[in-house]
């Protein structure tokens, strides 16, 4: 009988397998709060974030500390959470306000700084690779490539689940594909209803997949490598995302309560 597969990330070092009774997983919400999000878009986003927080409670079961962290970016970037917070019934979403430009590259650099055992990924136990959920409605106004290059050198980013949501019709899809490294993990919301559906599905499903332990051996009796774990979880996420966006009910939501 196979043992549970647990792995620990050390900053820029290979992953290590160690037994542990309880693990930790963080979902990072990286959110565009620039001027173009002002009004209905940011109001809709705040509403769905308030609504989904209770749905994240208990994901991963009693053996997992589910946490979340929020990084907003506009003219500069800001951690809305001073540290990753354990998801529980007392969580209250702090409404975001929109103003300024779109310093996405700065947000990537700040995220890189905190994806570290010395910073936001401190844990007395092992940690699952994080989920990084990027949401934006526009184009970067700074040197995003510089920030993304640093982010891609981070092991937590490499092995985490990355997904991006474009809000409205004027976001830069190619930038989001560079971030996720897979165009199937870039999705679009054209209306309030689609936004609510996608944020809820992505946040809940990615947390469930991200906090899932993998068997140490595959069906053919070969060992899982770190890359196998990453690819297996990524495939599960892609399947859920594509099923959602190709569903007729979701497509019909495009014309309900959109944005100007």
Secondary structure, DSSP 8 states (H G I E B T S, - for coil): ---EE-EE--TTS--EE---S-EEEEEEEEEE-SGGGTTHHHHHHHHHHHHHGGGGTTTTGGGEEEEEEEEEESSSEEESSSS-EE--TT---------S---HHHHHHHHHHHSSTTTTT--SSEE---EEEEEESS--SS-HHHHHHHHHT-HHHHHSEEEEEEESS-S-HHHHHHHHS-GGGEEEE-BHHHHHHHHHHHHHHHHHHHT--EESB-TTS-B--HHHHHHHHHHHHHHHHHHHHTSHHHHHGGGSSB--
